[in-house]
Amino acid sequence: MNYEEMLEKAMKELPKEIRIKERFEVPKAVCEVAGNKTVLRNFGEILTILRRDANHLSKFLLKELATAGSIEGNSLVFQGKISREMIQNKIEDYVKKFVICKECKSPDTKLVKEGRITVLKCEACGARSAVESV
């Protein structure tokens, strides 16, 4: 079997429709309002997907939403009634600032402290960029 025949055979075996699915998707917030508190139920799952420290993400969300709150198990509890959309928008802002590489757009990054500066270091391309403190 020559190259052209093998290529033709391979092309026939390919699926008709190829779906390109992003490897990384920003997790959706699962929220519940209980009295005068809002509970982000899947906070632990979001941390796992983003590969970030619970204190860093919670501090960012509490500051951005201008409210008090605390981590309780795998949930983050906010004081006050906050819409799911608002929390979701802030999580997406966090991902843009502290997760996605500025150069190659990869989510494979980590936050590294260098002296008094926090740096976003990409594990895919090696790029480094300073990020604001939370």
The first five atom37 places (N, CA, C, CB, O) and aatype in JSON, in Angstrom:
{
  "aatype": [12, 2, 18, 6, 6, 12, 10, 6, 11, 0, 12, 11, 6, 10, 14, 11, 6, 9, 1, 9, 11, 6, 1, 13, 6, 19, 14, 11, 0, 19, 4, 6, 19, 0, 7, 2, 11, 16, 19, 10, 1, 2, 13, 7, 6, 9, 10, 16, 9, 10, 1, 1, 3, 0, 2, 8, 10, 15, 11, 13, 10, 10, 11, 6, 10, 0, 16, 0, 7, 15, 9, 6, 7, 2, 15, 10, 19, 13, 5, 7, 11, 9, 15, 1, 6, 12, 9, 5, 2, 11, 9, 6, 3, 18, 19, 11, 11, 13, 19, 9, 4, 11, 6, 4, 11, 15, 14, 3, 16, 11, 10, 19, 11, 6, 7, 1, 9, 16, 19, 10, 11, 4, 6, 0, 4, 7, 0, 1, 15, 0, 19, 6, 15, 19],
  "atom_mask": [
    [1, 1, 1, 1, 1],
    [1, 1, 1, 1, 1],
    [1, 1, 1, 1, 1],
    [1, 1, 1, 1, 1],
    [1, 1, 1, 1, 1],
    [1, 1, 1, 1, 1],
    [1, 1, 1, 1, 1],
    [1, 1, 1, 1, 1],
    [1, 1, 1, 1, 1],
    [1, 1, 1, 1, 1],
    [1, 1, 1, 1, 1],
    [1, 1, 1, 1, 1],
    [1, 1, 1, 1, 1],
    [1, 1, 1, 1, 1],
    [1, 1, 1, 1, 1],
    [1, 1, 1, 1, 1],
    [1, 1, 1, 1, 1],
    [1, 1, 1, 1, 1],
    [1, 1, 1, 1, 1],
    [1, 1, 1, 1, 1],
    [1, 1, 1, 1, 1],
    [1, 1, 1, 1, 1],
    [1, 1, 1, 1, 1],
    [1, 1, 1, 1, 1],
    [1, 1, 1, 1, 1],
    [1, 1, 1, 1, 1],
    [1, 1, 1, 1, 1],
    [1, 1, 1, 1, 1],
    [1, 1, 1, 1, 1],
    [1, 1, 1, 1, 1],
    [1, 1, 1, 1, 1],
    [1, 1, 1, 1, 1],
    [1, 1, 1, 1, 1],
    [1, 1, 1, 1, 1],
    [1, 1, 1, 0, 1],
    [1, 1, 1, 1, 1],
    [1, 1, 1, 1, 1],
    [1, 1, 1, 1, 1],
    [1, 1, 1, 1, 1],
    [1, 1, 1, 1, 1],
    [1, 1, 1, 1, 1],
    [1, 1, 1, 1, 1],
    [1, 1, 1, 1, 1],
    [1, 1, 1, 0, 1],
    [1, 1, 1, 1, 1],
    [1, 1, 1, 1, 1],
    [1, 1, 1, 1, 1],
    [1, 1, 1, 1, 1],
    [1, 1, 1, 1, 1],
    [1, 1, 1, 1, 1],
    [1, 1, 1, 1, 1],
    [1, 1, 1, 1, 1],
    [1, 1, 1, 1, 1],
    [1, 1, 1, 1, 1],
    [1, 1, 1, 1, 1],
    [1, 1, 1, 1, 1],
    [1, 1, 1, 1, 1],
    [1, 1, 1, 1, 1],
    [1, 1, 1, 1, 1],
    [1, 1, 1, 1, 1],
    [1, 1, 1, 1, 1],
    [1, 1, 1, 1, 1],
    [1, 1, 1, 1, 1],
    [1, 1, 1, 1, 1],
    [1, 1, 1, 1, 1],
    [1, 1, 1, 1, 1],
    [1, 1, 1, 1, 1],
    [1, 1, 1, 1, 1],
    [1, 1, 1, 0, 1],
    [1, 1, 1, 1, 1],
    [1, 1, 1, 1, 1],
    [1, 1, 1, 1, 1],
    [1, 1, 1, 0, 1],
    [1, 1, 1, 1, 1],
    [1, 1, 1, 1, 1],
    [1, 1, 1, 1, 1],
    [1, 1, 1, 1, 1],
    [1, 1, 1, 1, 1],
    [1, 1, 1, 1, 1],
    [1, 1, 1, 0, 1],
    [1, 1, 1, 1, 1],
    [1, 1, 1, 1, 1],
    [1, 1, 1, 1, 1],
    [1, 1, 1, 1, 1],
    [1, 1, 1, 1, 1],
    [1, 1, 1, 1, 1],
    [1, 1, 1, 1, 1],
    [1, 1, 1, 1, 1],
    [1, 1, 1, 1, 1],
    [1, 1, 1, 1, 1],
    [1, 1, 1, 1, 1],
    [1, 1, 1, 1, 1],
    [1, 1, 1, 1, 1],
    [1, 1, 1, 1, 1],
    [1, 1, 1, 1, 1],
    [1, 1, 1, 1, 1],
    [1, 1, 1, 1, 1],
    [1, 1, 1, 1, 1],
    [1, 1, 1, 1, 1],
    [1, 1, 1, 1, 1],
    [1, 1, 1, 1, 1],
    [1, 1, 1, 1, 1],
    [1, 1, 1, 1, 1],
    [1, 1, 1, 1, 1],
    [1, 1, 1, 1, 1],
    [1, 1, 1, 1, 1],
    [1, 1, 1, 1, 1],
    [1, 1, 1, 1, 1],
    [1, 1, 1, 1, 1],
    [1, 1, 1, 1, 1],
    [1, 1, 1, 1, 1],
    [1, 1, 1, 1, 1],
    [1, 1, 1, 1, 1],
    [1, 1, 1, 1, 1],
    [1, 1, 1, 0, 1],
    [1, 1, 1, 1, 1],
    [1, 1, 1, 1, 1],
    [1, 1, 1, 1, 1],
    [1, 1, 1, 1, 1],
    [1, 1, 1, 1, 1],
    [1, 1, 1, 1, 1],
    [1, 1, 1, 1, 1],
    [1, 1, 1, 1, 1],
    [1, 1, 1, 1, 1],
    [1, 1, 1, 1, 1],
    [1, 1, 1, 0, 1],
    [1, 1, 1, 1, 1],
    [1, 1, 1, 1, 1],
    [1, 1, 1, 1, 1],
    [1, 1, 1, 1, 1],
    [1, 1, 1, 1, 1],
    [1, 1, 1, 1, 1],
    [1, 1, 1, 1, 1],
    [1, 1, 1, 1, 1]
  ],
  "atom_positions": [
    [[0.86, -1.18, 0.0], [0.0, 0.0, 0.0], [0.91, 1.25, 0.0], [-0.98, 0.0, 1.25], [1.77, 1.4, 0.87]],
    [[0.7, 2.12, -0.98], [1.53, 3.32, -1.04], [0.92, 4.45, -0.2], [1.7, 3.78, -2.51], [-0.16, 4.3, 0.38]],
    [[1.62, 5.56, -0.15], [1.23, 6.69, 0.7], [-0.15, 7.22, 0.34], [2.26, 7.8, 0.58], [-0.97, 7.47, 1.22]],
    [[-0.41, 7.4, -0.97], [-1.7, 7.96, -1.39], [-2.87, 7.05, -0.99], [-1.71, 8.18, -2.9], [-3.92, 7.54, -0.58]],
    [[-2.68, 5.75, -1.11], [-3.74, 4.81, -0.74], [-3.99, 4.84, 0.77], [-3.37, 3.38, -1.18], [-5.14, 4.82, 1.21]],
    [[-2.9, 4.9, 1.55], [-3.05, 4.96, 3.01], [-3.73, 6.27, 3.43], [-1.67, 4.84, 3.71], [-4.57, 6.28, 4.33]],
    [[-3.37, 7.37, 2.75], [-3.98, 8.66, 3.06], [-5.47, 8.65, 2.72], [-3.27, 9.79, 2.29], [-6.28, 9.15, 3.5]],
    [[-5.82, 8.07, 1.59], [-7.22, 7.98, 1.17], [-8.02, 7.14, 2.16], [-7.33, 7.39, -0.24], [-9.14, 7.49, 2.53]],
    [[-7.44, 6.01, 2.6], [-8.1, 5.14, 3.57], [-8.32, 5.87, 4.89], [-7.27, 3.86, 3.81], [-9.39, 5.79, 5.48]],
    [[-7.3, 6.6, 5.34], [-7.41, 7.35, 6.59], [-8.48, 8.43, 6.5], [-6.06, 7.97, 6.96], [-9.23, 8.64, 7.45]],
    [[-8.55, 9.12, 5.36], [-9.55, 10.18, 5.17], [-10.96, 9.6, 5.21], [-9.31, 10.9, 3.83], [-11.88, 10.25, 5.73]],
    [[-11.15, 8.4, 4.68], [-12.47, 7.76, 4.69], [-12.9, 7.38, 6.11], [-12.47, 6.51, 3.79], [-14.08, 7.37, 6.42]],
    [[-11.92, 7.06, 6.96], [-12.22, 6.62, 8.32], [-12.45, 7.78, 9.29], [-11.11, 5.75, 8.83], [-12.91, 7.57, 10.41]],
    [[-12.12, 8.99, 8.88], [-12.35, 10.15, 9.73], [-13.85, 10.4, 9.88], [-11.65, 11.4, 9.16], [-14.61, 10.15, 8.94]],
    [[-14.28, 10.9, 11.03], [-15.71, 11.24, 11.18], [-16.07, 12.4, 10.25], [-16.04, 11.6, 12.65], [-15.23, 13.24, 9.93]],
    [[-17.34, 12.43, 9.84], [-17.8, 13.47, 8.92], [-17.71, 14.85, 9.56], [-19.24, 13.19, 8.48], [-17.35, 15.83, 8.9]],
    [[-18.05, 14.92, 10.85], [-18.03, 16.2, 11.54], [-17.04, 16.11, 12.69], [-19.46, 16.59, 12.05], [-17.14, 15.24, 13.55]],
    [[-16.1, 17.03, 12.7], [-15.12, 17.06, 13.77], [-15.45, 18.25, 14.66], [-13.65, 17.16, 13.22], [-15.49, 19.4, 14.22]],
    [[-15.7, 17.95, 15.91], [-16.01, 19.01, 16.87], [-14.76, 19.38, 17.64], [-17.14, 18.58, 17.85], [-14.07, 18.52, 18.19]],
    [[-14.47, 20.66, 17.65], [-13.33, 21.13, 18.42], [-13.89, 21.65, 19.74], [-12.52, 22.24, 17.64], [-14.64, 22.62, 19.77]],
    [[-13.5, 21.0, 20.8], [-13.97, 21.39, 22.13], [-12.79, 21.93, 22.91], [-14.65, 20.19, 22.87], [-11.73, 21.31, 22.97]],
    [[-12.98, 23.09, 23.51], [-11.92, 23.68, 24.31], [-11.59, 22.73, 25.45], [-12.33, 25.07, 24.85], [-12.48, 22.16, 26.08]],
    [[-10.31, 22.59, 25.71], [-9.86, 21.74, 26.8], [-10.19, 22.4, 28.14], [-8.35, 21.45, 26.69], [-10.4, 21.72, 29.15]],
    [[-10.21, 23.71, 28.15], [-10.44, 24.45, 29.38], [-11.7, 25.29, 29.25], [-9.23, 25.33, 29.73], [-11.83, 26.08, 28.32]],
    [[-12.6, 25.12, 30.19], [-13.79, 25.96, 30.23], [-13.89, 26.57, 31.62], [-15.08, 25.14, 29.87], [-13.64, 25.91, 32.62]],
    [[-14.26, 27.83, 31.65], [-14.45, 28.5, 32.94], [-15.62, 27.81, 33.64], [-14.7, 30.06, 32.77], [-16.71, 27.73, 33.06]],
    [[-15.42, 27.31, 34.86], [-16.5, 26.62, 35.56], [-17.68, 27.53, 35.85], [-15.98, 26.03, 36.86], [-17.51, 28.72, 36.11]],
    [[-18.87, 26.96, 35.79], [-20.09, 27.71, 36.07], [-20.36, 27.72, 37.57], [-21.29, 27.11, 35.3], [-20.24, 26.69, 38.24]],
    [[-20.73, 28.87, 38.08], [-21.03, 29.01, 39.51], [-22.38, 28.38, 39.84], [-21.02, 30.5, 39.92], [-23.36, 28.59, 39.13]],
    [[-22.41, 27.59, 40.92], [-23.65, 27.02, 41.42], [-23.93, 27.72, 42.75], [-23.55, 25.43, 41.59], [-23.26, 27.48, 43.75]],
    [[-24.94, 28.6, 42.74], [-25.21, 29.45, 43.91], [-26.57, 29.15, 44.51], [-25.13, 30.91, 43.53], [-27.48, 28.64, 43.86]],
    [[-26.66, 29.49, 45.79], [-27.9, 29.28, 46.52], [-28.04, 30.42, 47.53], [-27.92, 27.87, 47.23], [-27.1, 30.71, 48.28]],
    [[-29.19, 31.06, 47.54], [-29.43, 32.13, 48.51], [-30.16, 31.53, 49.7], [-30.26, 33.31, 47.87], [-31.21, 30.91, 49.56]],
    [[-29.57, 31.72, 50.88], [-30.17, 31.22, 52.12], [-30.28, 32.39, 53.09], [-29.32, 30.05, 52.74], [-29.3, 32.8, 53.71]],
    [[-31.48, 32.92, 53.21], [-31.69, 34.09, 54.07], [-30.95, 35.29, 53.51], [0.0, 0.0, 0.0], [-31.21, 35.71, 52.38]],
    [[-30.04, 35.84, 54.29], [-29.28, 37.0, 53.85], [-27.85, 36.6, 53.46], [-29.24, 38.08, 54.96], [-26.93, 37.41, 53.52]],
    [[-27.68, 35.35, 53.06], [-26.37, 34.85, 52.64], [-26.48, 34.19, 51.28], [-25.8, 33.85, 53.68], [-27.53, 33.66, 50.92]],
    [[-25.4, 34.25, 50.53], [-25.32, 33.56, 49.24], [-24.2, 32.55, 49.34], [-25.08, 34.57, 48.05], [-23.09, 32.87, 49.76]],
    [[-24.49, 31.31, 48.96], [-23.51, 30.24, 49.07], [-23.08, 29.79, 47.68], [-24.08, 29.04, 49.87], [-23.91, 29.4, 46.86]],
    [[-21.78, 29.85, 47.42], [-21.21, 29.33, 46.18], [-20.89, 27.87, 46.47], [-19.91, 30.15, 45.7], [-19.85, 27.55, 47.06]],
    [[-21.79, 26.98, 46.05], [-21.72, 25.55, 46.4], [-20.51, 24.83, 45.81], [-22.96, 24.86, 45.95], [-19.93, 23.97, 46.47]],
    [[-20.13, 25.16, 44.58], [-19.05, 24.41, 43.92], [-17.71, 25.13, 43.96], [-19.43, 24.14, 42.47], [-16.92, 25.05, 43.02]],
    [[-17.45, 25.84, 45.05], [-16.2, 26.57, 45.2], [-14.99, 25.63, 45.13], [-16.19, 27.34, 46.54], [-13.99, 25.95, 44.48]],
    [[-15.07, 24.49, 45.79], [-13.98, 23.51, 45.77], [-13.7, 22.99, 44.37], [0.0, 0.0, 0.0], [-12.54, 22.82, 43.98]],
    [[-14.75, 22.73, 43.63], [-14.61, 22.25, 42.24], [-13.96, 23.33, 41.37], [-16.0, 21.85, 41.66], [-13.11, 23.03, 40.53]],
    [[-14.36, 24.58, 41.56], [-13.79, 25.69, 40.8], [-12.29, 25.8, 41.1], [-14.52, 27.03, 41.14], [-11.49, 26.0, 40.19]],
    [[-11.92, 25.66, 42.36], [-10.5, 25.71, 42.75], [-9.7, 24.61, 42.05], [-10.36, 25.58, 44.27], [-8.59, 24.85, 41.58]],
    [[-10.27, 23.41, 41.99], [-9.59, 22.28, 41.35], [-9.37, 22.54, 39.87], [-10.39, 21.0, 41.54], [-8.29, 22.29, 39.35]],
    [[-10.4, 23.04, 39.19], [-10.3, 23.31, 37.76], [-9.3, 24.43, 37.48], [-11.68, 23.68, 37.2], [-8.51, 24.33, 36.54]],
    [[-9.34, 25.49, 38.28], [-8.45, 26.63, 38.07], [-7.04, 26.39, 38.62], [-9.04, 27.87, 38.71], [-6.1, 27.1, 38.25]],
    [[-6.89, 25.39, 39.49], [-5.6, 25.08, 40.13], [-5.06, 26.31, 40.89], [-4.57, 24.62, 39.06], [-3.92, 26.72, 40.71]],
    [[-5.91, 26.86, 41.75], [-5.54, 28.03, 42.53], [-5.84, 27.8, 44.01], [-6.27, 29.27, 42.02], [-6.6, 26.92, 44.38]],
    [[-5.2, 28.64, 44.84], [-5.35, 28.58, 46.29], [-6.71, 29.15, 46.7], [-4.2, 29.35, 46.98], [-7.16, 30.16, 46.15]],
    [[-7.35, 28.49, 47.65], [-8.68, 28.91, 48.12], [-8.65, 30.34, 48.66], [-9.19, 27.95, 49.2], [-9.57, 31.12, 48.39]],
    [[-7.61, 30.68, 49.41], [-7.54, 32.03, 49.99], [-7.41, 33.1, 48.92], [-6.37, 32.12, 50.97], [-7.99, 34.17, 49.05]],
    [[-6.65, 32.82, 47.87], [-6.43, 33.8, 46.81], [-7.74, 34.09, 46.07], [-5.36, 33.31, 45.82], [-8.11, 35.25, 45.89]],
    [[-8.44, 33.05, 45.64], [-9.69, 33.23, 44.9], [-10.77, 33.85, 45.79], [-10.19, 31.89, 44.34], [-11.49, 34.75, 45.36]],
    [[-10.88, 33.38, 47.04], [-11.93, 33.93, 47.91], [-11.67, 35.4, 48.21], [-12.0, 33.13, 49.23], [-12.6, 36.21, 48.22]],
    [[-10.41, 35.74, 48.45], [-10.06, 37.14, 48.72], [-10.43, 38.03, 47.53], [-8.54, 37.28, 49.05], [-10.96, 39.12, 47.7]],
    [[-10.13, 37.55, 46.3], [-10.46, 38.29, 45.09], [-11.97, 38.49, 44.97], [-9.92, 37.57, 43.85], [-12.45, 39.6, 44.75]],
    [[-12.73, 37.4, 45.12], [-14.19, 37.49, 44.96], [-14.82, 38.4, 46.02], [-14.82, 36.09, 45.05], [-15.68, 39.21, 45.71]],
    [[-14.38, 38.26, 47.25], [-14.94, 39.1, 48.32], [-14.63, 40.57, 48.1], [-14.4, 38.65, 49.68], [-15.47, 41.44, 48.34]],
    [[-13.4, 40.85, 47.64], [-13.02, 42.24, 47.37], [-13.81, 42.81, 46.19], [-11.5, 42.34, 47.08], [-14.33, 43.92, 46.26]],
    [[-13.89, 42.04, 45.11], [-14.59, 42.5, 43.91], [-16.09, 42.68, 44.13], [-14.36, 41.53, 42.78], [-16.71, 43.58, 43.56]],
    [[-16.68, 41.81, 44.96], [-18.11, 41.9, 45.22], [-18.42, 42.81, 46.42], [-18.68, 40.51, 45.47], [-19.58, 42.99, 46.78]],
    [[-17.37, 43.38, 47.01], [-17.5, 44.32, 48.13], [-18.39, 43.78, 49.24], [-18.07, 45.65, 47.62], [-19.35, 44.43, 49.68]],
    [[-18.05, 42.58, 49.69], [-18.81, 41.96, 50.77], [-17.89, 41.13, 51.65], [-19.95, 41.08, 50.2], [-16.74, 40.88, 51.3]],
    [[-18.42, 40.72, 52.79], [-17.67, 39.84, 53.68], [-18.09, 38.41, 53.38], [-17.91, 40.2, 55.2], [-19.12, 38.18, 52.74]],
    [[-17.3, 37.47, 53.85], [-17.65, 36.07, 53.63], [-16.62, 35.15, 54.23], [0.0, 0.0, 0.0], [-15.63, 35.6, 54.8]],
    [[-16.85, 33.85, 54.08], [-15.93, 32.87, 54.63], [-16.01, 31.57, 53.85], [-16.22, 32.62, 56.12], [-17.0, 31.28, 53.18]],
    [[-14.93, 30.78, 53.96], [-14.9, 29.47, 53.33], [-15.43, 28.47, 54.34], [-13.44, 29.09, 52.85], [-14.96, 28.41, 55.47]],
    [[-16.42, 27.68, 53.92], [-16.99, 26.65, 54.8], [-17.0, 25.35, 54.02], [-18.44, 27.04, 55.28], [-17.87, 25.11, 53.19]],
    [[-16.01, 24.5, 54.3], [-15.88, 23.24, 53.58], [-15.53, 23.49, 52.13], [0.0, 0.0, 0.0], [-14.53, 24.15, 51.84]],
    [[-16.34, 22.97, 51.21], [-16.13, 23.18, 49.78], [-16.97, 24.32, 49.23], [-16.44, 21.91, 49.02], [-17.14, 24.44, 48.02]],
    [[-17.5, 25.16, 50.11], [-18.35, 26.27, 49.71], [-17.76, 27.59, 50.15], [-19.76, 26.11, 50.29], [-16.96, 27.65, 51.09]],
    [[-18.15, 28.65, 49.46], [-17.78, 30.0, 49.86], [-19.08, 30.73, 50.18], [-16.96, 30.75, 48.73], [-19.99, 30.8, 49.35]],
    [[-19.17, 31.26, 51.39], [-20.39, 31.92, 51.85], [-20.18, 33.43, 51.82], [-20.79, 31.45, 53.28], [-19.26, 33.95, 52.45]],
    [[-21.06, 34.13, 51.09], [-21.02, 35.6, 50.99], [-22.1, 36.18, 51.89], [-21.21, 36.08, 49.52], [-23.19, 35.62, 51.98]],
    [[-21.81, 37.3, 52.54], [-22.83, 38.02, 53.29], [-23.65, 38.82, 52.28], [-22.2, 38.96, 54.39], [-23.09, 39.55, 51.47]],
    [[-24.94, 38.68, 52.31], [-25.81, 39.42, 51.4], [-26.26, 38.57, 50.23], [0.0, 0.0, 0.0], [-25.74, 37.49, 49.98]],
    [[-27.24, 39.09, 49.51], [-27.78, 38.39, 48.34], [-27.05, 38.88, 47.1], [-29.33, 38.63, 48.2], [-27.09, 40.06, 46.76]],
    [[-26.37, 37.94, 46.44], [-25.59, 38.27, 45.25], [-26.05, 37.36, 44.12], [-24.04, 38.12, 45.52], [-26.21, 36.15, 44.32]],
    [[-26.27, 37.92, 42.95], [-26.77, 37.12, 41.84], [-25.69, 36.16, 41.31], [-27.27, 38.03, 40.71], [-24.5, 36.44, 41.4]],
    [[-26.14, 35.03, 40.77], [-25.23, 34.04, 40.2], [-24.45, 34.65, 39.05], [-26.01, 32.8, 39.73], [-23.26, 34.36, 38.89]],
    [[-25.1, 35.49, 38.26], [-24.45, 36.13, 37.12], [-23.29, 37.02, 37.56], [-25.46, 36.95, 36.32], [-22.23, 37.05, 36.93]],
    [[-23.5, 37.76, 38.66], [-22.46, 38.65, 39.15], [-21.25, 37.83, 39.63], [-23.0, 39.54, 40.3], [-20.1, 38.18, 39.35]],
    [[-21.51, 36.75, 40.35], [-20.43, 35.87, 40.82], [-19.72, 35.25, 39.62], [-20.98, 34.76, 41.76], [-18.49, 35.17, 39.6]],
    [[-20.48, 34.8, 38.63], [-19.9, 34.19, 37.43], [-19.0, 35.19, 36.7], [-21.01, 33.68, 36.49], [-17.91, 34.82, 36.25]],
    [[-19.44, 36.43, 36.57], [-18.63, 37.46, 35.91], [-17.31, 37.68, 36.64], [-19.41, 38.78, 35.83], [-16.27, 37.85, 36.01]],
    [[-17.36, 37.68, 37.97], [-16.14, 37.89, 38.76], [-15.19, 36.69, 38.63], [-16.49, 38.14, 40.24], [-13.97, 36.87, 38.62]],
    [[-15.74, 35.48, 38.55], [-14.89, 34.29, 38.34], [-14.2, 34.39, 36.98], [-15.73, 32.97, 38.43], [-13.02, 34.08, 36.85]],
    [[-14.94, 34.84, 35.96], [-14.36, 35.01, 34.62], [-13.28, 36.08, 34.62], [-15.45, 35.36, 33.6], [-12.25, 35.94, 33.95]],
    [[-13.49, 37.17, 35.38], [-12.46, 38.21, 35.52], [-11.21, 37.63, 36.17], [-12.99, 39.4, 36.36], [-10.09, 37.93, 35.75]],
    [[-11.41, 36.8, 37.19], [-10.28, 36.17, 37.88], [-9.48, 35.3, 36.92], [-10.78, 35.32, 39.07], [-8.25, 35.34, 36.91]],
    [[-10.19, 34.53, 36.11], [-9.53, 33.65, 35.14], [-8.69, 34.47, 34.16], [-10.57, 32.79, 34.36], [-7.56, 34.11, 33.86]],
    [[-9.24, 35.58, 33.67], [-8.5, 36.44, 32.74], [-7.25, 37.03, 33.38], [-9.39, 37.56, 32.23], [-6.2, 37.12, 32.74]],
    [[-7.36, 37.44, 34.64], [-6.24, 38.11, 35.32], [-5.21, 37.15, 35.89], [-6.76, 38.98, 36.41], [-4.01, 37.42, 35.84]],
    [[-5.67, 36.02, 36.46], [-4.79, 35.17, 37.25], [-4.62, 33.73, 36.77], [-5.27, 35.15, 38.62], [-3.93, 32.95, 37.42]],
    [[-5.25, 33.35, 35.65], [-5.13, 31.96, 35.2], [-4.62, 31.87, 33.76], [-6.48, 31.26, 35.31], [-3.68, 31.13, 33.5]],
    [[-5.22, 32.6, 32.84], [-4.87, 32.49, 31.42], [-3.55, 33.22, 31.13], [-5.99, 33.06, 30.55], [-3.36, 34.36, 31.53]],
    [[-2.64, 32.53, 30.41], [-1.36, 33.12, 30.02], [-1.59, 34.28, 29.05], [-0.43, 32.05, 29.37], [-2.38, 34.16, 28.12]],
    [[-0.91, 35.38, 29.29], [-1.07, 36.57, 28.43], [-0.48, 36.35, 27.04], [-0.4, 37.78, 29.09], [-0.9, 36.99, 26.08]],
    [[0.5, 35.44, 26.92], [1.18, 35.2, 25.64], [0.48, 34.15, 24.78], [2.61, 34.78, 25.88], [0.08, 34.43, 23.65]],
    [[0.33, 32.94, 25.33], [-0.18, 31.82, 24.51], [-1.62, 31.45, 24.82], [0.7, 30.61, 24.71], [-2.17, 30.54, 24.2]],
    [[-2.25, 32.13, 25.77], [-3.65, 31.91, 26.17], [-3.9, 30.54, 26.79], [-4.55, 32.09, 24.97], [-5.03, 30.07, 26.81]],
    [[-2.86, 29.9, 27.3], [-2.99, 28.59, 27.93], [-3.44, 28.75, 29.38], [-1.65, 27.81, 27.86], [-3.04, 29.71, 30.04]],
    [[-4.27, 27.81, 29.89], [-4.65, 27.86, 31.3], [-3.64, 27.16, 32.2], [-6.02, 27.23, 31.47], [-3.81, 27.13, 33.42]],
    [[-2.58, 26.59, 31.62], [-1.58, 25.85, 32.38], [-0.57, 26.82, 33.0], [-0.86, 24.82, 31.48], [0.57, 26.92, 32.54]],
    [[-0.99, 27.5, 34.02], [-0.15, 28.51, 34.67], [-0.14, 28.28, 36.17], [-0.63, 29.94, 34.34], [-0.96, 27.54, 36.71]],
    [[0.79, 28.96, 36.82], [0.8, 28.96, 38.28], [1.25, 30.33, 38.75], [1.72, 27.84, 38.86], [1.97, 31.04, 38.05]],
    [[0.82, 30.68, 39.95], [1.21, 31.95, 40.55], [2.44, 31.71, 41.41], [0.04, 32.58, 41.39], [2.45, 30.84, 42.28]],
    [[3.48, 32.5, 41.15], [4.75, 32.36, 41.87], [5.08, 33.7, 42.51], [5.9, 31.88, 40.92], [4.99, 34.74, 41.87]],
    [[5.47, 33.65, 43.78], [5.86, 34.86, 44.5], [7.35, 35.08, 44.3], [5.5, 34.76, 46.02], [8.16, 34.21, 44.64]],
    [[7.72, 36.23, 43.77], [9.13, 36.59, 43.58], [9.38, 37.87, 44.37], [9.49, 36.77, 42.05], [9.1, 38.97, 43.9]],
    [[9.92, 37.71, 45.56], [10.08, 38.86, 46.43], [8.7, 39.34, 46.86], [0.0, 0.0, 0.0], [7.94, 38.61, 47.48]],
    [[8.4, 40.58, 46.52], [7.09, 41.14, 46.87], [6.14, 41.16, 45.68], [7.24, 42.54, 47.43], [5.03, 41.67, 45.78]],
    [[6.58, 40.61, 44.56], [5.78, 40.62, 43.34], [5.24, 39.22, 43.05], [6.61, 41.14, 42.14], [5.97, 38.24, 43.16]],
    [[3.97, 39.14, 42.68], [3.38, 37.87, 42.28], [3.44, 37.8, 40.76], [1.91, 37.72, 42.8], [3.06, 38.74, 40.07]],
    [[3.93, 36.67, 40.25], [4.13, 36.49, 38.81], [3.29, 35.31, 38.33], [5.63, 36.26, 38.48], [3.23, 34.27, 38.99]],
    [[2.65, 35.49, 37.19], [1.92, 34.41, 36.53], [2.91, 33.71, 35.6], [0.65, 34.94, 35.74], [3.35, 34.29, 34.61]],
    [[3.25, 32.46, 35.91], [4.24, 31.73, 35.13], [3.53, 30.65, 34.34], [5.34, 31.11, 36.06], [2.83, 29.8, 34.9]],
    [[3.72, 30.68, 33.01], [3.07, 29.72, 32.12], [3.91, 28.45, 32.04], [2.86, 30.33, 30.72], [5.11, 28.5, 31.77]],
    [[3.27, 27.32, 32.27], [3.96, 26.04, 32.19], [4.01, 25.52, 30.76], [3.28, 25.02, 33.09], [4.73, 24.57, 30.48]],
    [[3.26, 26.14, 29.85], [3.25, 25.72, 28.45], [4.34, 26.43, 27.64], [1.87, 25.98, 27.83], [5.12, 25.78, 26.95]],
    [[4.38, 27.77, 27.72], [5.33, 28.52, 26.89], [6.47, 29.14, 27.68], [4.59, 29.6, 26.14], [7.44, 29.62, 27.1]],
    [[6.37, 29.14, 29.02], [7.43, 29.69, 29.85], [7.33, 31.19, 30.08], [0.0, 0.0, 0.0], [8.18, 31.77, 30.76]],
    [[6.31, 31.83, 29.54], [6.16, 33.29, 29.7], [5.9, 33.62, 31.17], [5.0, 33.82, 28.81], [5.33, 32.83, 31.93]],
    [[6.33, 34.81, 31.55], [6.12, 35.29, 32.91], [5.56, 36.7, 32.83], [7.45, 35.26, 33.75], [6.05, 37.53, 32.07]],
    [[4.53, 36.97, 33.62], [3.99, 38.32, 33.65], [3.54, 38.64, 35.07], [2.81, 38.48, 32.65], [2.94, 37.81, 35.76]],
    [[3.84, 39.85, 35.5], [3.45, 40.29, 36.84], [1.94, 40.47, 36.9], [4.18, 41.62, 37.22], [1.32, 40.93, 35.94]],
    [[1.36, 40.1, 38.03], [-0.08, 40.29, 38.23], [-0.28, 41.17, 39.44], [-0.82, 38.93, 38.4], [0.58, 41.25, 40.31]],
    [[-1.42, 41.83, 39.49], [-1.73, 42.71, 40.61], [-1.94, 41.88, 41.88], [-2.98, 43.57, 40.31], [-2.31, 40.71, 41.81]],
    [[-1.69, 42.49, 43.0], [-1.91, 41.77, 44.26], [-3.38, 41.85, 44.61], [-1.03, 42.36, 45.41], [-4.09, 42.78, 44.2]],
    [[-3.83, 40.88, 45.37], [-5.25, 40.83, 45.75], [-5.41, 41.37, 47.14], [-5.8, 39.39, 45.67], [-6.53, 41.42, 47.66]]
  ]
}
